[in-house]
Amino acid sequence: MQGGEPFYFPGNRTGCLLVHGFTATPQEMHALGEHLAREGFGVLGVRLFGHATDIRDMLRARWTDWLASVEGGYNLLRGSTDRVIIMGLSLGGALALLFAAYTPVAGVVAMSTPYALRADPRLRLARLLGGIVRFVPKGPPDYRDPQAAIDRRDYKAYPVPAVKQLEAALAELRTALPRVTAPLLLIHSEEDDFVTPDNAVSIYQRVGSSDKARVLVKNSNHVITLDAARHQVFEAAAAFAIRVGAAPT
């Protein structure tokens, strides 16, 4: 998908691994990656399996394939860095936490991350029609910054089998959270009505990290790395990376 390619910015010995969300592409993490690169970090934005190609590729995806994409990016980044901070949006945040439950990382930034899927009518329809249809349209976007919708590169529908894999990944996350001990920053929009802010509270309460914090932003929808409050998100993520990046893993 043109504009949705993986990206890499060389930098210092601390790397930031950026993981995009469900049906999205690395494009939604690119501006954050540029901000981190200006701070001196090495940055790699990975593409999850089945994403940014053809939506039909997601019909055969398993959540373990997405986690393997994260692992592959981590191994690549470790080739040029001494420590890695992993940052993810939505599904990417869930995968970041899952990966950190089993692999030593310097820190985790989980943005707009679900603890469990809510009863969103589009996702509920996808589950109900699983044996009948393969794709459910997303509907119109609700960005506070209209340019974000113009720039966005993503699939315009939810692949029904992949929704079930998303649910399986979140079930695994709920089991794994107590094993996550890396420093953690949770960033969420107060106005996110797709993955509501109480998801961040649930993660915060159950994660095993003792060094943990929550940041709430306003004037953004679910995709906070693209919407109107994105610079506040970038600054919070960079400040966290600066703080934990110099510490040994």
Rosetta blueprint (number, residue, H / E / L):
1 M L
2 Q L
3 G L
4 G L
5 E L
6 P L
7 F E
8 Y E
9 F E
10 P L
11 G L
12 N L
13 R L
14 T E
15 G E
16 C E
17 L E
18 L E
19 V E
20 H L
21 G L
22 F L
23 T L
24 A L
25 T L
26 P L
27 Q H
28 E H
29 M H
30 H H
31 A H
32 L H
33 G H
34 E H
35 H H
36 L H
37 A H
38 R H
39 E L
40 G L
41 F L
42 G E
43 V E
44 L E
45 G E
46 V E
47 R L
48 L L
49 F L
50 G L
51 H L
52 A L
53 T L
54 D L
55 I H
56 R H
57 D H
58 M H
59 L H
60 R H
61 A L
62 R L
63 W H
64 T H
65 D H
66 W H
67 L H
68 A H
69 S H
70 V H
71 E H
72 G H
73 G H
74 Y H
75 N H
76 L H
77 L H
78 R H
79 G L
80 S L
81 T L
82 D L
83 R E
84 V E
85 I E
86 I E
87 M E
88 G E
89 L E
90 S L
91 L H
92 G H
93 G H
94 A H
95 L H
96 A H
97 L H
98 L H
99 F H
100 A H
101 A L
102 Y L
103 T L
104 P L
105 V L
106 A L
107 G E
108 V E
109 V E
110 A E
111 M E
112 S L
113 T L
114 P L
115 Y L
116 A L
117 L L
118 R L
119 A L
120 D L
121 P H
122 R H
123 L H
124 R H
125 L H
126 A H
127 R H
128 L H
129 L L
130 G L
131 G L
132 I L
133 V L
134 R L
135 F E
136 V E
137 P E
138 K L
139 G L
140 P L
141 P L
142 D L
143 Y L
144 R L
145 D L
146 P H
147 Q H
148 A H
149 A H
150 I H
151 D H
152 R L
153 R L
154 D L
155 Y L
156 K L
157 A E
158 Y E
159 P E
160 V H
161 P H
162 A H
163 V H
164 K H
165 Q H
166 L H
167 E H
168 A H
169 A H
170 L H
171 A H
172 E H
173 L H
174 R H
175 T H
176 A H
177 L H
178 P H
179 R H
180 V L
181 T L
182 A L
183 P L
184 L E
185 L E
186 L E
187 I E
188 H E
189 S E
190 E L
191 E L
192 D L
193 D L
194 F L
195 V L
196 T L
197 P L
198 D H
199 N H
200 A H
201 V H
202 S H
203 I H
204 Y H
205 Q H
206 R H
207 V L
208 G L
209 S L
210 S L
211 D L
212 K E
213 A E
214 R E
215 V E
216 L E
217 V E
218 K L
219 N L
220 S L
221 N L
222 H L
223 V L
224 I L
225 T L
226 L L
227 D L
228 A L
229 A L
230 R H
231 H H
232 Q H
233 V H
234 F H
235 E H
236 A H
237 A H
238 A H
239 A H
240 F H
241 A H
242 I H
243 R H
244 V H
245 G H
246 A L
247 A L
248 P L
249 T L
